[in-house]
Amino acid sequence: MTLLEKIYETRDFLRDKGMTEPAFGLILGSGLGELAEEVENAIIIDYADIPNWGQSTVVGHAGKLVYGNLAGRKVIALQGRFHFYEGNHLDVVTFPVRVMKALGCEGVIVTNAAGGIGYGPGTLMAISDHINMTGQNPLIGENLEDFGPRFPDMSDAYTKAYREKAFAVAEKLNIKLDEGVYLGVTGPCYETPAEIRAFKTMGAHVVGMSTVPEVIVAAHSGLKVLGISAITNFAAGFQSELNHEEVVAVTQQIKGDFKALVKAILAEL
């Protein structure tokens, strides 16, 4: 079965389960999946029960697909994403984005936990652009003409109008929302201090192990994108030790602001 056939098979499976015509897709990063628990009239399917779907193996990723109403909008939310460092092919990592497009989503909100280079722990940051340091690209191989062109423009991969709406909403809610560049690496090891110094020179504000492949595919597919990083730790060289437990712990501290912000943005989009 070709990748395109798999996408449409999965789309049809989800439609048959009642997941019809979502307006927005939500990709919820480490420790941020609780937002999906607030979806009303929810249809919930375990990843293991979805044909052609990957599996999430990282702590803080529940591994469920949730569909329903959130802030008055129809959404389909990933409670846990797939990472390249788990051994997944990038077709698997980005597969949910293409299914979201095939189901009719107009945009996606992509979230992640990230290490701060220009900002400190507990900060929420709207992503204005990214730097792809993974050495990988999910569009390598046969182009899926049903979704987009062979050479997609990445100039506005992170939709400016969505960011402007996010800043207006954050100001209303008195939630501090910064803006900056996300640099994507493969992981799973954290970066060396020398790498972080190099990334800072390149103009990165945060670093993480996700998001970039999904956004490339979203841009290729014509989806509008809002990216939000929850900065959970300083990157290497800015603090003495890095560990995933801290990432999950800090997301617990900022989840209230995060959930309030995303719901308010959804209501306005």
ZAMARGU-4260 file (C-alpha; in steps of 0.2 Angstrom, whole numbers, plus 5000, padded with zeros to 4 digits):
<rodrens>
0) 5000/5000/5000 | 5007/5017/4995 | 5008/5031/5008 | 4994/5040/5000 | 4983/5025/5001
5) 4987/5023/5019 | 4983/5041/5023 | 4966/5039/5014 | 4962/5023/5023 | 4966/5031/5040
10) 4955/5046/5035 | 4940/5034/5031 | 4943/5024/5047 | 4942/5040/5057 | 4927/5047/5048
15) 4918/5030/5051 | 4921/5032/5070 | 4913/5049/5069 | 4928/5061/5067 | 4921/5072/5054
20) 4926/5089/5048 | 4938/5095/5061 | 4943/5113/5059 | 4959/5112/5069 | 4972/5099/5073
25) 4981/5100/5089 | 4998/5092/5092 | 5001/5091/5111 | 5019/5089/5117 | 5028/5082/5132
30) 5017/5085/5148 | 5004/5096/5138 | 4992/5082/5133 | 4980/5087/5147 | 4972/5100/5136
35) 4964/5085/5126 | 4955/5080/5142 | 4944/5096/5141 | 4937/5092/5124 | 4918/5090/5125
40) 4908/5076/5117 | 4924/5067/5115 | 4928/5053/5104 | 4944/5044/5110 | 4953/5031/5100
45) 4970/5023/5106 | 4984/5024/5094 | 4985/5006/5094 | 4968/5004/5086 | 4971/5016/5072
50) 4977/5008/5055 | 4994/5014/5049 | 4996/5025/5065 | 5012/5026/5075 | 5015/5023/5093
55) 5021/5035/5106 | 5033/5028/5119 | 5039/5044/5128 | 5034/5048/5146 | 5021/5062/5145
60) 5013/5056/5129 | 4997/5047/5132 | 4995/5039/5115 | 4977/5044/5111 | 4968/5053/5097
65) 4954/5064/5104 | 4940/5072/5093 | 4926/5084/5099 | 4923/5102/5104 | 4935/5114/5112
70) 4932/5132/5114 | 4917/5131/5102 | 4928/5123/5088 | 4929/5105/5081 | 4946/5099/5085
75) 4956/5083/5083 | 4970/5082/5096 | 4985/5071/5097 | 4988/5066/5115 | 5007/5062/5112
80) 5017/5064/5096 | 5029/5053/5087 | 5048/5057/5087 | 5062/5053/5074 | 5073/5048/5089
85) 5060/5034/5094 | 5066/5025/5078 | 5051/5031/5067 | 5052/5035/5049 | 5048/5053/5045
90) 5032/5047/5036 | 5026/5040/5053 | 5031/5056/5062 | 5021/5067/5050 | 5007/5055/5046
95) 4994/5063/5058 | 4997/5080/5050 | 4992/5073/5033 | 4977/5064/5040 | 4972/5080/5048
100) 4973/5089/5031 | 4963/5075/5023 | 4950/5076/5036 | 4947/5094/5032 | 4957/5104/5045
105) 4961/5122/5040 | 4975/5124/5053 | 4986/5116/5066 | 4992/5121/5083 | 5009/5113/5086
110) 5015/5113/5104 | 5031/5106/5112 | 5042/5107/5127 | 5059/5115/5123 | 5075/5120/5130
115) 5078/5139/5132 | 5093/5148/5124 | 5086/5165/5124 | 5072/5162/5137 | 5071/5153/5153
120) 5060/5139/5161 | 5042/5143/5163 | 5041/5154/5147 | 5028/5152/5133 | 5035/5156/5116
125) 5026/5158/5099 | 5037/5151/5086 | 5040/5164/5072 | 5052/5152/5062 | 5063/5137/5063
130) 5080/5131/5059 | 5081/5113/5054 | 5097/5105/5061 | 5090/5087/5060 | 5099/5083/5043
135) 5082/5076/5038 | 5067/5082/5028 | 5050/5073/5028 | 5047/5078/5009 | 5062/5068/5003
140) 5055/5055/4991 | 5040/5054/4979 | 5030/5070/4981 | 5012/5068/4986 | 5004/5079/4973
145) 4987/5077/4982 | 4994/5088/4996 | 5006/5100/4989 | 5020/5105/4976 | 5037/5097/4974
150) 5046/5113/4981 | 5035/5121/4994 | 5039/5139/5000 | 5043/5139/5019 | 5043/5158/5020
155) 5027/5159/5030 | 5027/5141/5038 | 5022/5149/5054 | 5006/5159/5050 | 5009/5177/5055
160) 4990/5180/5056 | 4989/5166/5069 | 5003/5173/5079 | 4995/5190/5079 | 4979/5183/5086
165) 4989/5173/5099 | 4998/5189/5105 | 4981/5199/5106 | 4973/5184/5116 | 4988/5183/5128
170) 4987/5201/5132 | 4969/5200/5136 | 4972/5186/5148 | 4988/5194/5155 | 4998/5179/5150
175) 5016/5183/5145 | 5019/5176/5127 | 5036/5178/5119 | 5041/5176/5101 | 5056/5167/5093
180) 5065/5154/5083 | 5064/5136/5086 | 5079/5125/5082 | 5075/5107/5079 | 5087/5093/5082
185) 5085/5074/5081 | 5089/5069/5099 | 5088/5059/5110 | 5103/5065/5119 | 5103/5083/5124
190) 5114/5095/5115 | 5132/5099/5121 | 5136/5117/5127 | 5146/5120/5112 | 5131/5116/5101
195) 5120/5127/5111 | 5133/5142/5109 | 5133/5138/5090 | 5114/5138/5089 | 5113/5154/5099
200) 5125/5162/5086 | 5113/5156/5072 | 5098/5165/5080 | 5089/5151/5089 | 5079/5155/5105
205) 5074/5138/5109 | 5079/5120/5105 | 5069/5104/5104 | 5067/5087/5096 | 5051/5088/5087
210) 5040/5100/5078 | 5050/5104/5063 | 5045/5088/5052 | 5027/5091/5056 | 5027/5109/5052
215) 5037/5106/5035 | 5023/5094/5030 | 5009/5106/5036 | 5016/5120/5026 | 5018/5108/5011
220) 4999/5103/5013 | 4993/5121/5014 | 4989/5121/5032 | 4990/5136/5043 | 5001/5134/5058
225) 5003/5141/5076 | 5018/5134/5085 | 5019/5136/5104 | 5035/5131/5114 | 5033/5128/5133
230) 5051/5132/5139 | 5054/5119/5152 | 5073/5121/5156 | 5088/5130/5151 | 5098/5122/5137
235) 5115/5114/5140 | 5128/5126/5147 | 5115/5137/5155 | 5111/5125/5169 | 5121/5111/5177
240) 5110/5096/5172 | 5097/5091/5160 | 5084/5078/5162 | 5066/5073/5155 | 5059/5073/5173
245) 5062/5092/5174 | 5053/5094/5157 | 5037/5085/5163 | 5038/5094/5180 | 5039/5112/5173
250) 5025/5109/5161 | 5014/5104/5176 | 5018/5122/5183 | 5014/5131/5167 | 5000/5120/5160
255) 4986/5132/5167 | 4992/5146/5157 | 4995/5135/5142 | 4978/5128/5142 | 4969/5144/5145
260) 4979/5152/5131 | 4976/5138/5118 | 4958/5138/5121 | 4956/5157/5120 | 4966/5157/5104
265) 4955/5143/5096 | 4939/5153/5101 | 4946/5168/5091 | 4953/5159/5075
</rodrens>
